[in-house]
């Protein structure tokens, strides 16, 4: 029986990866086709290379069982099969993450080329958006003070766009010790600078939080293990850091974002008007979601995706929120949203799955650098509910796996479990 060659499957996976990372900016359907191609080629790759038999599929099977559990809970709560499918289809690729990461280990991609291809679409959108910002920076900087997103030349929502940039920047940072030894490193470093500026000038605070949390983990690891950072003379390193901070805080939009954050917090803690205050609106959304949990009890099976929105609105009203109805937003917290929709058990099983996956496939630094920033982002945005958020998780985990595999730290390719 004819079976596609590993080289052909690698090409299909790589092409599908490019298809999805480019398509997400202007065609959700194109991005979905790309992700489907990645999953399909991963199934064939792992089926061909896996030597552990059924045992090798255990973690992937666990992910599918969790997905089926979520669907069953949704139907049990009165959601139709059609609506259940609608609610899970966006986050469906999350539950193929064990397969995608494990199959990537067999393909031995060059991280340098992999990240350049990944970063070019983001860099193109970033440059266009930066130019647009520069042409009218006073007006656009004022928009930041009003908690309004800055315009981007992409269909991706600004929070998920910042998250896509964050996972790419952290992936390049994770690859830094090898990057500095590569020819042509200046090109990738130049891309890093463009994405770094975009993240700080026109992106959302969610991405900034994730980026600096990941960088803090990387920096702490370097100091603890006498790595790259300790090869830099202390005074020179401090001087560069201070200069960088001064330059960064000269950016009007970033300064205004700091001011906006301070105003948001003042309104929250001093009883001000929370309308048009993104932090205040999120806190009110969390309170409303917690109101659902108080009635259903965390250990119950949630209220289902079909009833979630109506229950959330009822909870807003019950809390006598001061927000206008037009500002009654969703939870903007993945954990709370899943707890209210599917119950605590689903959330615990998901965390157990993702922690086991990252610990088994990456080193400690890689697992923390990609895991904690994505978790932090999910505390302020329900990233599984948007296609670009789902793609950011996949891209981040795959990129870190590509770098880790290329380092040769894996002496023997283990099973998917």
N, C-alpha and C positions, 0 to 999 in steps of 0.2 A: 504493500500500500504506500502510495507516494505521500511524503510528509514534507512541508516547506523546510528549506534549509535554515539553519540558525542565522546566516547572514541575511537572508531575505526577510525573516521575521524581525531582525534588528532594524532593518531598513523601514519596514512597515511601522514598527513602534516609533522610530525616530520621526518619520514623516507625520504620523498621527499626532505626536507630541507638538511638532511645529504647527500643524493644522489647528490644534486647539488653542495654543498660546497666541497665535495671530488672530484667529477667528473670534476670540472672546471680545475683541475690541469693536467689532462691527457686525458680527453675525452669531448670535447664541446657538443657532442650529449648526453652524460650522464647528463651533467649539464642542458641541455635543457629539458630533460625528467623530471628531478627533479623539475625544476621550473614549468613545466606544471602540475606536480602532486600537487604542492603547490597551484596553482591557482584553479585546479579542486576541491580539498578538501575544499578550502576556499569558493567556490561557494556553496557547499553543507552545510558547517557549517553555513554560514551566512543566507542561505535560510531557514534553520531549526530554527535558533535562533532569526533572525530579527523579531521584533514585530511592526515595523513602516511601514510595507507595502512598497508601491512604494516610499514613502518619504525616506525610509532608504537607497535606492539605488542611490540617486541623484548625489552624488559626483562621484561614479563609472560610472554612465551613462555619466556624464560630461567628464570624462576621455576618454571613448570610443568615444564620439562625437568628441573630439579633435583629436583622432587618425584617425577617418574617414575624418575629415577636412584636415589633413595632407596628407592622401592618395589621396583625391580628388584634392588638389592643385597640387600634383605630377603628376597625370594623366592629369590635365588641362594643365600643362606645357609640355606635350608631352611624358611623361614617360609611358611605357607600364605597363599594370596591373602586369605582371610578375616581371618587374624590380622594380615597386613600392613595391611589397611584399618583394622583396629582401632587399630593403632599410630600411623597417620598422621592419622586423622580429627580428633583434637583439635587438632593443629597445622595442619590444612589451610588455615585462613584466612590463616596467615602467608604462604602462597605466592600469595595474591591481593593482597598489600600494594601492589605497583606499580600495579595497577588501581584500588584503593580511593583511594590518594593522588592519582593522576592525575585520576580522575573528580571528586574533591572540588574540584579547581581550577576546574572549570567551573560549579560550583553557587553560589559566592559566598555562603556562609553568613555571618551576623552572629556573630562570635566571642563577643560578650557573651551573646547568647541561647543560643548553642550550649553554652557552658560552664555556664551556669546549669542548663539541662536535664540536662546530664551530671552535675553535682555534687549535685543535689537528692537522688537516691537514696542516694548515699554519705553525704550530710549527715544524712539521716533515720536510717540505720543507725548512724552515728557518735554522734548525740545519744542514741539509745536505749542504746548501748553505754557511753557516758560516764556516763549516769545510773545504769546498773547497776554500773559501777565505783565511783561515788561512794557507793552504798548499802552497799558491803562492801569498801572500798578496802584495809583491812589484810590481809584474806585474799587478795584478788586481787593485791595488791602482792607478797605472799609467793610467789605462784605464779610470778612473774617470776624470783625467785631460784632456782627449781627448773627453769628453762628450759621452763616450760609456757605455752602460748598462753592469752591472756585470752579470755573468752567474747565472741562477737560475734553480733549479731542478723542473721546472714546465713549462707547456705550456702557462701560463699566462704571458702577456707582463709585463715588469718590472714596468711600471707606475701603471697599474691596480693592480699588486701584492702589491705595496706599499699602494694603496688605500684600498685594502682588509684588510691589517694589521691595517691601521689607524682606520677604522670603528670598528674593534674588540677592539683595545686598548681604544678607546673613550667609547665604550660600557661598558668595564670593569671599567673604571674610573667613569662613570655615576652610576655604581652599587657599588662604593667603600664603601659608608656608610653602606650598608648591608653586603658587602663582609667581612669586618673586624670582623663581628660578627659570621661568618659561620665557622663550623668545616671543616677542609680540605682546608682552604683558602690559605695555603702555596703552594698548587699545582697550583692554578690559578694564584697566584702572580708570581710563577716561570715561567709559560707560558708567563705572561706579560713581564717579564724581557727578555726572549728570543726574543719575537716579537719586543720589544723596541730596543734591540741591532741590530736586523736584519734591522729594519727601518732606523737606523742611520748608519749602516755599508754598506749595499749593496742595499738599496732601492733608489727610485727616489726622487727628491726634491719636486715633487707634493705631495707625501704622507707626507713628513716632514712638508710642509706648512699646510696641512689640520690638521695634528696631533697637532702641536703647536698652531694653531688657536683655535682648540677645547679645548686644555688644558688652554689657556688663558681665554676662556669663563668660564670654570669650576672654575679656580682659582679666577677669579673676582667675580663669584657668591658666592664662599665660604667666601671670605673676606666681601662682601657686606652683607651677611646674617649671619655673625658670625658663620660660620660652621666649618668644620674640620680643615682648615688651621689655624684659630685663636686659636685652642687648642694646637698648637705647639708653644713652646717658641721661640721668635723672633731670638735670637742668634743661637739656634740650627737649626732652619729652614733655616736661611741664610747660616750657615756653610754647611748644607747638600746640598743646592742649588749650592753653589760655588764649593764644592767637585764634585758634579755630573757634572757640566759644565766642570771642569778641566779634569775629566776622559773621558767624551764624546769627547772632542776635542783632546784627545790623539789618537783617532782612525784615522789611516792614510787616509782611504777613505773619512772620513768626513772632515778632514782638506783639502784634495785635492778637495773635492766638493766645499768648501768655496773658495779656490783659483780659481777653474774653474768658479765659479759664478762671481768672480771679473774680471777674464779675459774676460768672455762673455760680461759683462757690459761695460768694457773698449773698447772692439771692437765695441760695439753697439754705444756708445756715442762719440767715437773718430774716427769713420770712418774706422775701421779695417776690416779685412776679416771675414765675418760672416759664411763662410762655416765651418761646423763641430762645430759650436757654437750653442748649443740648444736654448738659449734665443734669439740670433740673428735670427736664422731660424724661430722661432715662431713669432717674430715681423714682419719679412718679409711676413710670411704667413697671419698674421692679416691684413697687408697693402693690400695684394692681395685680401683677402676676402672683405675688405672695398671697394676695387675697383669695385667688383661686385655690392655691395650695391649702390654705386654712380650712376651706370648705370641703375639699376632696380628700385631704390628708395626703402627705407625701408618699406614703407606702401604697396608696391606691393606684389605679391604672390611668390616672389623668382624666381629662374630659374629651380627648379625641381632637383631631385637627379640625373637623367640621364645626364643632361647638366652641373651639378655643376663642375665636374672635368675639363672639357674642358674650361669652363668659368674661373675657377681658374687659369689654365695654361695661358690663354690669358691675364689675369690680371697681372700675374707675368711678362710676356713679356712686357706688356704696361708700367709697373713700372720701366723697365730697371734694374731689380734686379741684384745684383752682385753674387747671389747664382748660383752654378752649377745647371743644369737641374735636376741632380740626387738628389739634395737637395730641390727641390720644393715640400715641404711637405703639407699635409692638414692643415686646420685652427688651429687645436689643441685648439679650443675654441668652446664649445658647443653652446653658445648663438649666436656667429657670424655664425657658420655653419648652424644653423636652420634659422637664419634671411635670409641668402643668398639663402637657399634651399626652405623655405616655407613662408618667410615673417615675418614681425614684429608682426603681430596679433597672430600668433601661439606661438611665444616666450612669449608674454604678457599673453596669456591664460594659458600656461604651468606654469609660475611663480605664477599666481593667484591660480591655482589648487594645486600646491605643498605647497604654503604658507598656504592656507586654510586647507589642510590636516594635516600638522604638528601642526598648532595652535589648531586644534580641537581634536587631538589625543594625544598630549604630553603636558607636562608643558613647561614653557618658557625656562628653562635650557635645557631640552632635545631637544626641537625644534631648539634652537640655536646651541647646541653642535653637532648635526648631520647635520643640514641644511646648516650652513655657511661653514664648512669644505668641504662638497660635492660641494657647489657652487664655492668655491675658486679653488678646483681641476678642476672643469669644465671650469674655465677660462684659464687653461693651457693644457687641454686635452679634446678632444671630447669623453667623457666617455660613451655616449649613443651609440657610433659607435662600441664598443667592448663588447663582451659578458660578460667579467669579470667586466667591468665598470658598466654594467647594474646590475649584480649580487651584486656588492658592494653597490649600492643604496638600493636594496631590503634588503640585509642583515643588513645594518646599520639601516634602518627604523624599521625593524621587531625586531631587538635586543633591540633598545631603547623602543619600545612599550611593549615588554616582561618585561623589568625592571620596566617600569612605571606602568604597570598593576599589577605586583607582589607587589608593594608598597601599594596597596590598596587605592591609591589616587582617584580612580574612584568609587564613591559611587553607581552610577547607570550607567550601560552600556547604552550609548546613541546609536543612529542609526549611520549608515555609513556616514550620512551627518553631 
